[in-house]
């Protein structure tokens, strides 16, 4: 079975392998979950001036801006609690764009916290992404999801009914 690795799958891989598997099967989480609602609000209200959301193959890029001598893409998140996973999701976009010959710089934006973190793709990050692809493929090839493990993200995870009821 071939499953497309998307930015959200990459991000969930860093949070929870079970979540990663569930997303890959397009199992839809609870749409009324308050954190999904907050995500939607941030999505529709923040950075309106700069905003140009684009969808490209397996990527949905929140913001794209052309600057003097480069292109900047941004990923907008509601909280920096999962900063590492957000970084790797953005790095994945930079990697995919480089593969098709587009070199860009990245920035992570946390509007509620007024925080911005610039990100550039270097050799180390590329190696990390290649290793991650292999591991994600292994998880997704399994016919059943990894078992649920209680972690701090379960409290706000939209799949928690699915895992813990
Ligand atoms: S509820 Fe917890 S175990 Fe289940 S998918 Fe979410 S983070 Fe993973």
Backbone and ligand atoms as CSV (ligand in chain L), in Angstrom:
chain,resi,resn,atom,element,x,y,z
A,1,UNK,N,N,0.836,-1.184,0.000
A,1,UNK,CA,C,0.000,0.000,0.000
A,1,UNK,C,C,0.887,1.257,0.000
A,2,UNK,N,N,0.578,2.193,-0.918
A,2,UNK,CA,C,1.372,3.427,-0.950
A,2,UNK,C,C,0.570,4.552,-0.310
A,3,UNK,N,N,1.114,5.139,0.744
A,3,UNK,CA,C,0.424,6.248,1.408
A,3,UNK,C,C,1.285,7.496,1.262
A,4,UNK,N,N,0.640,8.561,0.824
A,4,UNK,CA,C,1.342,9.829,0.643
A,4,UNK,C,C,1.714,10.422,2.011
A,5,UNK,N,N,2.995,10.741,2.182
A,5,UNK,CA,C,3.398,11.390,3.437
A,5,UNK,C,C,3.153,12.893,3.288
A,6,UNK,N,N,2.266,13.420,4.132
A,6,UNK,CA,C,1.927,14.846,4.068
A,6,UNK,C,C,2.535,15.581,5.260
A,7,UNK,N,N,2.437,16.907,5.215
A,7,UNK,CA,C,2.963,17.718,6.317
A,7,UNK,C,C,2.318,17.387,7.649
A,8,UNK,N,N,1.004,17.138,7.655
A,8,UNK,CA,C,0.344,16.846,8.935
A,8,UNK,C,C,0.742,15.466,9.448
A,9,UNK,N,N,0.975,14.542,8.547
A,9,UNK,CA,C,1.451,13.217,8.990
A,9,UNK,C,C,2.839,13.353,9.623
A,10,UNK,N,N,3.676,14.155,8.997
A,10,UNK,CA,C,5.019,14.386,9.530
A,10,UNK,C,C,4.936,14.998,10.924
A,11,UNK,N,N,4.065,15.976,11.074
A,11,UNK,CA,C,3.961,16.625,12.382
A,11,UNK,C,C,3.446,15.650,13.443
A,12,UNK,N,N,2.440,14.859,13.067
A,12,UNK,CA,C,1.880,13.949,14.070
A,12,UNK,C,C,2.872,12.842,14.425
A,13,UNK,N,N,3.756,12.472,13.499
A,13,UNK,CA,C,4.792,11.472,13.783
A,13,UNK,C,C,5.610,11.896,15.015
A,14,UNK,N,N,5.875,13.181,15.124
A,14,UNK,CA,C,6.661,13.667,16.255
A,14,UNK,C,C,5.850,13.768,17.535
A,15,UNK,N,N,4.530,13.737,17.413
A,15,UNK,CA,C,3.677,13.833,18.597
A,15,UNK,C,C,3.318,12.434,19.086
A,16,UNK,N,N,2.818,11.605,18.153
A,16,UNK,CA,C,2.328,10.279,18.556
A,16,UNK,C,C,2.227,9.402,17.306
A,17,UNK,N,N,2.859,8.229,17.344
A,17,UNK,CA,C,2.858,7.355,16.163
A,17,UNK,C,C,1.452,6.835,15.838
A,18,UNK,N,N,0.641,6.688,16.877
A,18,UNK,CA,C,-0.741,6.227,16.650
A,18,UNK,C,C,-1.527,7.314,15.883
A,19,UNK,N,N,-1.350,8.552,16.312
A,19,UNK,CA,C,-2.013,9.678,15.628
A,19,UNK,C,C,-1.575,9.738,14.159
A,20,UNK,N,N,-0.289,9.508,13.956
A,20,UNK,CA,C,0.289,9.510,12.607
A,20,UNK,C,C,-0.410,8.446,11.738
A,21,UNK,N,N,-0.562,7.250,12.291
A,21,UNK,CA,C,-1.212,6.148,11.564
A,21,UNK,C,C,-2.680,6.501,11.277
A,22,UNK,N,N,-3.400,7.010,12.306
A,22,UNK,CA,C,-4.836,7.344,12.139
A,22,UNK,C,C,-5.018,8.405,11.051
A,23,UNK,N,N,-4.151,9.405,11.060
A,23,UNK,CA,C,-4.241,10.452,10.039
A,23,UNK,C,C,-3.996,9.898,8.648
A,24,UNK,N,N,-3.040,8.982,8.569
A,24,UNK,CA,C,-2.691,8.429,7.260
A,24,UNK,C,C,-3.866,7.671,6.650
A,25,UNK,N,N,-4.759,7.122,7.516
A,25,UNK,CA,C,-5.940,6.386,7.031
A,25,UNK,C,C,-7.119,7.334,6.841
A,26,UNK,N,N,-6.856,8.632,6.995
A,26,UNK,CA,C,-7.884,9.662,6.840
A,26,UNK,C,C,-9.061,9.437,7.766
A,27,UNK,N,N,-8.749,8.939,8.955
A,27,UNK,CA,C,-9.784,8.830,9.985
A,27,UNK,C,C,-9.963,10.243,10.528
A,28,UNK,N,N,-11.197,10.758,10.428
A,28,UNK,CA,C,-11.426,12.177,10.736
A,28,UNK,C,C,-11.612,12.346,12.235
A,29,UNK,N,N,-10.795,13.241,12.852
A,29,UNK,CA,C,-10.956,13.443,14.287
A,29,UNK,C,C,-12.224,14.235,14.605
A,30,UNK,N,N,-12.530,14.341,15.887
A,30,UNK,CA,C,-13.709,15.058,16.368
A,30,UNK,C,C,-13.666,16.529,15.922
A,31,UNK,N,N,-14.543,16.911,15.004
A,31,UNK,CA,C,-14.520,18.265,14.438
A,31,UNK,C,C,-14.983,19.343,15.412
A,32,UNK,N,N,-15.690,18.942,16.502
A,32,UNK,CA,C,-16.151,19.947,17.467
A,32,UNK,C,C,-15.137,20.179,18.581
A,33,UNK,N,N,-14.029,19.478,18.476
A,33,UNK,CA,C,-13.041,19.621,19.533
A,33,UNK,C,C,-12.577,21.072,19.635
A,34,UNK,N,N,-12.543,21.643,20.879
A,34,UNK,CA,C,-12.225,23.082,21.007
A,34,UNK,C,C,-10.893,23.478,20.398
A,35,UNK,N,N,-9.914,22.590,20.409
A,35,UNK,CA,C,-8.612,22.976,19.867
A,35,UNK,C,C,-8.623,23.036,18.343
A,36,UNK,N,N,-9.494,22.251,17.744
A,36,UNK,CA,C,-9.639,22.345,16.287
A,36,UNK,C,C,-10.302,23.687,15.964
A,37,UNK,N,N,-11.281,24.079,16.828
A,37,UNK,CA,C,-11.976,25.350,16.618
A,37,UNK,C,C,-10.989,26.525,16.738
A,38,UNK,N,N,-10.127,26.498,17.759
A,38,UNK,CA,C,-9.136,27.563,17.930
A,38,UNK,C,C,-8.227,27.603,16.699
A,39,UNK,N,N,-7.831,26.431,16.244
A,39,UNK,CA,C,-6.988,26.342,15.044
A,39,UNK,C,C,-7.664,27.008,13.858
A,40,UNK,N,N,-8.983,26.783,13.730
A,40,UNK,CA,C,-9.726,27.384,12.610
A,40,UNK,C,C,-9.754,28.902,12.721
A,41,UNK,N,N,-9.945,29.397,13.972
A,41,UNK,CA,C,-10.002,30.840,14.178
A,41,UNK,C,C,-8.666,31.487,13.816
A,42,UNK,N,N,-7.581,30.868,14.303
A,42,UNK,CA,C,-6.241,31.397,13.976
A,42,UNK,C,C,-6.076,31.375,12.463
A,43,UNK,N,N,-6.537,30.274,11.890
A,43,UNK,CA,C,-6.435,30.103,10.451
A,43,UNK,C,C,-7.134,31.230,9.696
A,44,UNK,N,N,-8.288,31.691,10.210
A,44,UNK,CA,C,-9.036,32.669,9.422
A,44,UNK,C,C,-8.743,34.112,9.816
A,45,UNK,N,N,-8.176,34.337,11.026
A,45,UNK,CA,C,-8.044,35.729,11.473
A,45,UNK,C,C,-6.627,36.285,11.426
A,46,UNK,N,N,-5.628,35.432,11.494
A,46,UNK,CA,C,-4.273,35.947,11.652
A,46,UNK,C,C,-3.569,36.135,10.316
A,47,UNK,N,N,-2.699,37.093,10.304
A,47,UNK,CA,C,-1.821,37.323,9.155
A,47,UNK,C,C,-2.588,37.525,7.851
A,48,UNK,N,N,-3.770,38.131,7.957
A,48,UNK,CA,C,-4.591,38.295,6.761
A,48,UNK,C,C,-3.901,39.097,5.664
A,49,UNK,N,N,-3.102,40.092,6.096
A,49,UNK,CA,C,-2.476,40.970,5.092
A,49,UNK,C,C,-1.518,40.195,4.200
A,50,UNK,N,N,-0.702,39.324,4.845
A,50,UNK,CA,C,0.342,38.615,4.097
A,50,UNK,C,C,-0.174,37.329,3.470
A,51,UNK,N,N,-1.324,36.933,3.935
A,51,UNK,CA,C,-1.706,35.560,3.746
A,51,UNK,C,C,-1.997,35.162,2.307
A,52,UNK,N,N,-1.373,34.061,1.911
A,52,UNK,CA,C,-1.702,33.448,0.631
A,52,UNK,C,C,-1.514,31.973,0.846
A,53,UNK,N,N,-2.579,31.294,1.156
A,53,UNK,CA,C,-2.445,29.863,1.438
A,53,UNK,C,C,-2.323,29.127,0.108
A,54,UNK,N,N,-1.370,28.232,-0.017
A,54,UNK,CA,C,-1.283,27.482,-1.267
A,54,UNK,C,C,-1.242,25.981,-1.003
A,55,UNK,N,N,-1.815,25.259,-1.927
A,55,UNK,CA,C,-1.781,23.799,-1.832
A,55,UNK,C,C,-0.972,23.283,-3.001
A,56,UNK,N,N,-0.003,22.467,-2.694
A,56,UNK,CA,C,0.914,21.983,-3.710
A,56,UNK,C,C,1.208,20.524,-3.421
A,57,UNK,N,N,0.838,19.638,-4.292
A,57,UNK,CA,C,1.022,18.209,-4.076
A,57,UNK,C,C,0.597,17.812,-2.659
A,58,UNK,N,N,1.553,17.349,-1.832
A,58,UNK,CA,C,1.190,16.887,-0.496
A,58,UNK,C,C,1.378,17.969,0.569
A,59,UNK,N,N,1.406,19.241,0.152
A,59,UNK,CA,C,1.652,20.306,1.126
A,59,UNK,C,C,0.516,21.317,1.127
A,60,UNK,N,N,0.204,21.818,2.312
A,60,UNK,CA,C,-0.681,22.984,2.402
A,60,UNK,C,C,0.124,24.036,3.141
A,61,UNK,N,N,0.586,25.037,2.422
A,61,UNK,CA,C,1.472,26.031,3.026
A,61,UNK,C,C,0.638,27.234,3.461
A,62,UNK,N,N,0.780,27.586,4.755
A,62,UNK,CA,C,-0.076,28.627,5.331
A,62,UNK,C,C,0.166,30.002,4.740
A,63,UNK,N,N,1.417,30.307,4.446
A,63,UNK,CA,C,1.720,31.678,4.051
A,63,UNK,C,C,2.929,31.682,3.113
A,64,UNK,N,N,2.845,32.450,2.067
A,64,UNK,CA,C,3.996,32.550,1.158
A,64,UNK,C,C,4.178,34.009,0.778
A,65,UNK,N,N,5.428,34.456,0.823
A,65,UNK,CA,C,5.729,35.859,0.575
A,65,UNK,C,C,6.977,35.940,-0.275
A,66,UNK,N,N,6.967,36.792,-1.285
A,66,UNK,CA,C,8.241,36.949,-1.978
A,66,UNK,C,C,8.926,38.170,-1.389
A,67,UNK,N,N,10.210,37.990,-1.058
A,67,UNK,CA,C,10.985,39.082,-0.490
A,67,UNK,C,C,11.961,39.551,-1.561
A,68,UNK,N,N,12.818,40.505,-1.188
A,68,UNK,CA,C,13.745,41.101,-2.160
A,68,UNK,C,C,14.438,40.060,-3.027
A,69,UNK,N,N,15.193,39.139,-2.365
A,69,UNK,CA,C,15.953,38.173,-3.150
A,69,UNK,C,C,15.649,36.737,-2.782
A,70,UNK,N,N,14.519,36.503,-2.141
A,70,UNK,CA,C,14.175,35.117,-1.807
A,70,UNK,C,C,12.670,34.962,-1.598
A,71,UNK,N,N,12.286,33.711,-1.374
A,71,UNK,CA,C,10.875,33.430,-1.089
A,71,UNK,C,C,10.791,32.902,0.340
A,72,UNK,N,N,9.778,33.345,1.046
A,72,UNK,CA,C,9.606,32.935,2.432
A,72,UNK,C,C,8.287,32.177,2.549
A,73,UNK,N,N,8.340,30.995,3.197
A,73,UNK,CA,C,7.070,30.311,3.481
A,73,UNK,C,C,6.893,30.209,4.988
A,74,UNK,N,N,5.642,30.322,5.422
A,74,UNK,CA,C,5.376,30.309,6.858
A,74,UNK,C,C,4.397,29.229,7.239
A,75,UNK,N,N,4.595,28.694,8.429
A,75,UNK,CA,C,3.673,27.716,9.004
A,75,UNK,C,C,3.141,28.353,10.281
A,76,UNK,N,N,1.810,28.421,10.389
A,76,UNK,CA,C,1.193,29.107,11.530
A,76,UNK,C,C,0.638,28.074,12.516
A,77,UNK,N,N,1.008,28.225,13.772
A,77,UNK,CA,C,0.552,27.274,14.791
A,77,UNK,C,C,-0.083,28.010,15.960
A,78,UNK,N,N,-0.987,27.297,16.659
A,78,UNK,CA,C,-1.675,27.966,17.754
A,78,UNK,C,C,-0.827,28.047,19.028
A,79,UNK,N,N,0.139,27.138,19.152
A,79,UNK,CA,C,0.947,27.167,20.373
A,79,UNK,C,C,2.329,26.592,20.084
A,80,UNK,N,N,3.326,27.064,20.838
A,80,UNK,CA,C,4.677,26.550,20.617
A,80,UNK,C,C,4.934,25.299,21.464
A,81,UNK,N,N,3.894,24.759,22.075
A,81,UNK,CA,C,4.048,23.538,22.872
A,81,UNK,C,C,4.639,22.398,22.041
A,82,UNK,N,N,4.215,22.343,20.773
A,82,UNK,CA,C,4.742,21.286,19.903
A,82,UNK,C,C,5.701,21.903,18.876
A,83,UNK,N,N,6.600,22.735,19.392
A,83,UNK,CA,C,7.492,23.483,18.485
A,83,UNK,C,C,8.360,22.560,17.625
A,84,UNK,N,N,8.898,21.490,18.245
A,84,UNK,CA,C,9.785,20.603,17.492
A,84,UNK,C,C,9.070,19.956,16.312
A,85,UNK,N,N,7.822,19.509,16.547
A,85,UNK,CA,C,7.082,18.851,15.463
A,85,UNK,C,C,6.700,19.872,14.389
A,86,UNK,N,N,6.411,21.106,14.811
A,86,UNK,CA,C,6.075,22.155,13.833
A,86,UNK,C,C,7.307,22.462,12.966
A,87,UNK,N,N,8.478,22.462,13.616
A,87,UNK,CA,C,9.737,22.722,12.886
A,87,UNK,C,C,9.956,21.672,11.810
A,88,UNK,N,N,9.727,20.420,12.170
A,88,UNK,CA,C,10.002,19.346,11.220
A,88,UNK,C,C,8.977,19.370,10.084
A,89,UNK,N,N,7.756,19.794,10.389
A,89,UNK,CA,C,6.749,19.920,9.327
A,89,UNK,C,C,7.175,20.996,8.320
A,90,UNK,N,N,7.658,22.114,8.855
A,90,UNK,CA,C,8.109,23.184,7.963
A,90,UNK,C,C,9.357,22.740,7.188
A,91,UNK,N,N,10.274,22.045,7.881
A,91,UNK,CA,C,11.483,21.542,7.218
A,91,UNK,C,C,11.094,20.591,6.076
A,92,UNK,N,N,10.055,19.801,6.293
A,92,UNK,CA,C,9.552,18.873,5.268
A,92,UNK,C,C,9.090,19.658,4.027
A,93,UNK,N,N,8.406,20.777,4.231
A,93,UNK,CA,C,7.982,21.604,3.090
A,93,UNK,C,C,9.206,22.169,2.339
A,94,UNK,N,N,10.202,22.647,3.118
A,94,UNK,CA,C,11.410,23.191,2.482
A,94,UNK,C,C,12.097,22.100,1.653
A,95,UNK,N,N,12.111,20.892,2.203
A,95,UNK,CA,C,12.737,19.736,1.547
A,95,UNK,C,C,12.004,19.393,0.250
A,96,UNK,N,N,10.658,19.305,0.333
A,96,UNK,CA,C,9.859,18.977,-0.856
A,96,UNK,C,C,10.013,20.047,-1.942
A,97,UNK,N,N,10.044,21.309,-1.523
A,97,UNK,CA,C,10.196,22.393,-2.511
A,97,UNK,C,C,11.587,22.344,-3.150
A,98,UNK,N,N,12.600,22.034,-2.347
A,98,UNK,CA,C,13.961,21.911,-2.896
A,98,UNK,C,C,14.012,20.794,-3.937
A,99,UNK,N,N,13.307,19.689,-3.646
A,99,UNK,CA,C,13.267,18.548,-4.581
A,99,UNK,C,C,12.730,18.965,-5.957
A,100,UNK,N,N,11.788,19.934,-5.955
A,100,UNK,CA,C,11.265,20.369,-7.258
A,100,UNK,C,C,11.949,21.663,-7.734
A,101,UNK,N,N,13.092,21.949,-7.140
A,101,UNK,CA,C,13.945,23.028,-7.644
A,101,UNK,C,C,13.608,24.414,-7.130
A,102,UNK,N,N,12.824,24.487,-6.038
A,102,UNK,CA,C,12.478,25.808,-5.487
A,102,UNK,C,C,13.165,25.961,-4.131
A,103,UNK,N,N,14.044,26.946,-4.054
A,103,UNK,CA,C,14.759,27.151,-2.807
A,103,UNK,C,C,14.083,28.285,-2.021
A,104,UNK,N,N,13.667,27.995,-0.809
A,104,UNK,CA,C,12.961,29.004,-0.011
A,104,UNK,C,C,13.481,29.005,1.426
A,105,UNK,N,N,13.148,30.057,2.132
A,105,UNK,CA,C,13.418,30.107,3.567
A,105,UNK,C,C,12.103,29.893,4.291
A,106,UNK,N,N,12.170,29.448,5.534
A,106,UNK,CA,C,10.932,29.187,6.262
A,106,UNK,C,C,10.834,30.005,7.534
A,107,UNK,N,N,9.608,30.169,7.993
A,107,UNK,CA,C,9.404,30.823,9.288
A,107,UNK,C,C,8.203,30.191,9.987
A,108,UNK,N,N,8.391,29.916,11.277
A,108,UNK,CA,C,7.291,29.385,12.089
A,108,UNK,C,C,6.662,30.549,12.831
A,109,UNK,N,N,5.334,30.611,12.826
A,109,UNK,CA,C,4.650,31.736,13.455
A,109,UNK,C,C,3.669,31.234,14.509
A,110,UNK,N,N,3.763,31.818,15.684
A,110,UNK,CA,C,2.837,31.496,16.767
A,110,UNK,C,C,2.129,32.796,17.149
A,111,UNK,N,N,1.054,33.161,16.439
A,111,UNK,CA,C,0.440,34.480,16.617
A,111,UNK,C,C,-0.036,34.767,18.031
A,112,UNK,N,N,-0.578,33.765,18.717
A,112,UNK,CA,C,-1.082,34.001,20.082
A,112,UNK,C,C,0.061,34.383,21.019
A,113,UNK,N,N,1.275,33.899,20.700
A,113,UNK,CA,C,2.426,34.166,21.571
A,113,UNK,C,C,3.346,35.232,20.971
A,114,UNK,N,N,2.965,35.769,19.850
A,114,UNK,CA,C,3.786,36.759,19.121
A,114,UNK,C,C,5.228,36.264,18.952
A,115,UNK,N,N,5.348,35.009,18.538
A,115,UNK,CA,C,6.679,34.395,18.419
A,115,UNK,C,C,6.912,33.999,16.965
A,116,UNK,N,N,8.146,34.222,16.467
A,116,UNK,CA,C,8.506,33.853,15.094
A,116,UNK,C,C,9.854,33.148,15.138
A,117,UNK,N,N,9.952,32.019,14.469
A,117,UNK,CA,C,11.231,31.281,14.458
A,117,UNK,C,C,11.644,31.007,13.010
A,118,UNK,N,N,12.738,31.611,12.560
A,118,UNK,CA,C,13.188,31.342,11.189
A,118,UNK,C,C,13.800,29.941,11.070
A,119,UNK,N,N,13.686,29.353,9.880
A,119,UNK,CA,C,14.219,27.996,9.685
A,119,UNK,C,C,14.799,27.858,8.277
A,120,UNK,N,N,16.029,27.333,8.205
A,120,UNK,CA,C,16.616,27.039,6.889
A,120,UNK,C,C,16.996,25.573,6.831
A,121,UNK,N,N,16.921,25.024,5.626
A,121,UNK,CA,C,17.217,23.603,5.451
A,121,UNK,C,C,18.727,23.403,5.331
A,122,UNK,N,N,19.334,22.696,6.310
A,122,UNK,CA,C,20.773,22.409,6.190
A,122,UNK,C,C,20.959,20.885,6.066
A,123,UNK,N,N,22.213,20.434,5.940
A,123,UNK,CA,C,22.480,19.002,5.720
A,123,UNK,C,C,21.932,18.139,6.851
A,124,UNK,N,N,22.103,18.633,8.062
A,124,UNK,CA,C,21.641,17.885,9.227
A,124,UNK,C,C,20.139,17.653,9.199
A,125,UNK,N,N,19.440,18.716,8.886
A,125,UNK,CA,C,17.979,18.639,8.822
A,125,UNK,C,C,17.539,17.711,7.690
A,126,UNK,N,N,18.242,17.761,6.571
A,126,UNK,CA,C,17.904,16.870,5.434
A,126,UNK,C,C,18.088,15.411,5.824
A,127,UNK,N,N,19.190,15.134,6.541
A,127,UNK,CA,C,19.455,13.759,6.983
A,127,UNK,C,C,18.338,13.298,7.923
A,128,UNK,N,N,17.955,14.185,8.817
A,128,UNK,CA,C,16.896,13.878,9.779
A,128,UNK,C,C,15.592,13.543,9.042
A,129,UNK,N,N,15.303,14.297,8.001
A,129,UNK,CA,C,14.064,14.084,7.247
A,129,UNK,C,C,14.101,12.736,6.523
A,130,UNK,N,N,15.248,12.400,5.940
A,130,UNK,CA,C,15.356,11.109,5.244
A,130,UNK,C,C,15.161,9.934,6.204
A,131,UNK,N,N,15.758,10.050,7.393
A,131,UNK,CA,C,15.583,8.982,8.395
A,131,UNK,C,C,14.122,8.899,8.828
A,132,UNK,N,N,13.515,10.067,8.996
A,132,UNK,CA,C,12.114,10.109,9.421
A,132,UNK,C,C,11.202,9.450,8.378
A,133,UNK,N,N,11.451,9.689,7.088
A,133,UNK,CA,C,10.638,9.068,6.028
A,133,UNK,C,C,10.635,7.548,6.170
A,134,UNK,N,N,11.830,6.982,6.401
A,134,UNK,CA,C,11.939,5.517,6.513
A,134,UNK,C,C,11.105,5.019,7.687
A,135,UNK,N,N,11.207,5.723,8.795
A,135,UNK,CA,C,10.492,5.299,9.990
A,135,UNK,C,C,8.974,5.444,9.814
A,136,UNK,N,N,8.539,6.543,9.215
A,136,UNK,CA,C,7.094,6.750,8.998
A,136,UNK,C,C,6.565,5.646,8.088
A,137,UNK,N,N,7.306,5.325,7.037
A,137,UNK,CA,C,6.845,4.269,6.119
A,137,UNK,C,C,6.632,2.955,6.864
A,138,UNK,N,N,7.566,2.660,7.778
A,138,UNK,CA,C,7.436,1.427,8.573
A,138,UNK,C,C,6.135,1.448,9.389
A,139,UNK,N,N,5.856,2.568,10.027
A,139,UNK,CA,C,4.634,2.670,10.857
A,139,UNK,C,C,3.380,2.537,9.986
A,140,UNK,N,N,3.381,3.228,8.858
A,140,UNK,CA,C,2.163,3.271,8.030
A,140,UNK,C,C,1.888,1.954,7.305
A,141,UNK,N,N,2.943,1.167,7.109
A,141,UNK,CA,C,2.741,-0.117,6.424
A,141,UNK,C,C,1.984,-1.114,7.299
A,142,UNK,N,N,1.994,-0.884,8.601
A,142,UNK,CA,C,1.328,-1.821,9.493
A,142,UNK,C,C,-0.196,-1.779,9.270
A,143,UNK,N,N,-0.862,-2.961,9.244
A,143,UNK,CA,C,-2.315,-2.955,9.021
A,143,UNK,C,C,-3.107,-2.452,10.229
A,144,UNK,N,N,-2.485,-2.424,11.393
A,144,UNK,CA,C,-3.194,-1.898,12.575
A,144,UNK,C,C,-2.381,-0.748,13.184
A,145,UNK,N,N,-3.073,0.186,13.880
A,145,UNK,CA,C,-2.320,1.315,14.444
A,145,UNK,C,C,-1.494,0.893,15.655
A,146,UNK,N,N,-0.432,1.621,15.945
A,146,UNK,CA,C,0.301,1.360,17.190
A,146,UNK,C,C,-0.666,1.525,18.364
A,147,UNK,N,N,-0.434,0.797,19.455
A,147,UNK,CA,C,-1.371,0.906,20.580
A,147,UNK,C,C,-1.281,2.298,21.210
A,148,UNK,N,N,-2.380,2.680,21.880
A,148,UNK,CA,C,-2.430,4.011,22.493
A,148,UNK,C,C,-1.547,4.050,23.738
A,149,UNK,N,N,-0.793,5.096,23.863
A,149,UNK,CA,C,0.043,5.311,25.059
A,149,UNK,C,C,-0.369,6.666,25.620
A,150,UNK,N,N,-0.624,6.718,26.907
A,150,UNK,CA,C,-1.004,8.024,27.497
A,150,UNK,C,C,0.202,8.957,27.487
A,151,UNK,N,N,0.036,10.084,26.814
A,151,UNK,CA,C,1.092,11.097,26.799
A,151,UNK,C,C,0.440,12.452,27.062
A,152,UNK,N,N,1.242,13.473,27.257
A,152,UNK,CA,C,0.647,14.774,27.620
A,152,UNK,C,C,-0.254,15.312,26.502
A,153,UNK,N,N,0.014,14.953,25.251
A,153,UNK,CA,C,-0.789,15.475,24.137
A,153,UNK,C,C,-2.186,14.851,24.069
A,154,UNK,N,N,-2.393,13.709,24.749
A,154,UNK,CA,C,-3.715,13.046,24.698
A,154,UNK,C,C,-4.824,13.991,25.166
A,155,UNK,N,N,-4.554,14.800,26.190
A,155,UNK,CA,C,-5.580,15.686,26.755
A,155,UNK,C,C,-6.219,16.559,25.693
A,156,UNK,N,N,-5.418,17.080,24.795
A,156,UNK,CA,C,-5.958,17.989,23.783
A,156,UNK,C,C,-6.027,17.372,22.387
A,157,UNK,N,N,-5.846,16.073,22.312
A,157,UNK,CA,C,-5.834,15.426,20.995
A,157,UNK,C,C,-7.258,15.164,20.518
A,158,UNK,N,N,-7.533,15.477,19.268
A,158,UNK,CA,C,-8.871,15.284,18.717
A,158,UNK,C,C,-9.227,13.810,18.553
A,159,UNK,N,N,-8.257,12.908,18.685
A,159,UNK,CA,C,-8.533,11.473,18.596
A,159,UNK,C,C,-8.764,10.839,19.971
A,160,UNK,N,N,-8.792,11.654,21.028
A,160,UNK,CA,C,-8.782,11.015,22.364
A,160,UNK,C,C,-10.006,10.138,22.600
A,161,UNK,N,N,-11.190,10.516,22.046
A,161,UNK,CA,C,-12.377,9.661,22.200
A,161,UNK,C,C,-12.099,8.301,21.559
A,162,UNK,N,N,-11.429,8.361,20.444
A,162,UNK,CA,C,-11.103,7.166,19.672
A,162,UNK,C,C,-10.166,6.239,20.455
A,163,UNK,N,N,-9.255,6.850,21.205
A,163,UNK,CA,C,-8.250,6.051,21.909
A,163,UNK,C,C,-8.675,5.653,23.315
A,164,UNK,N,N,-9.421,6.516,23.970
A,164,UNK,CA,C,-9.609,6.320,25.416
A,164,UNK,C,C,-11.045,6.174,25.879
A,165,UNK,N,N,-12.028,6.020,24.992
A,165,UNK,CA,C,-13.393,5.881,25.522
A,165,UNK,C,C,-13.763,4.406,25.648
L,1,LIG,S1,S,-5.236,10.424,22.112
L,1,LIG,FE1,FE,-3.098,10.149,22.680
L,1,LIG,S2,S,-2.613,8.069,21.984
L,1,LIG,FE2,FE,-4.469,8.694,20.923
L,1,LIG,S3,S,-3.778,9.528,18.997
L,1,LIG,FE3,FE,-4.001,11.232,20.417
L,1,LIG,S4,S,-1.977,11.531,21.306
L,1,LIG,FE4,FE,-2.014,9.497,20.358
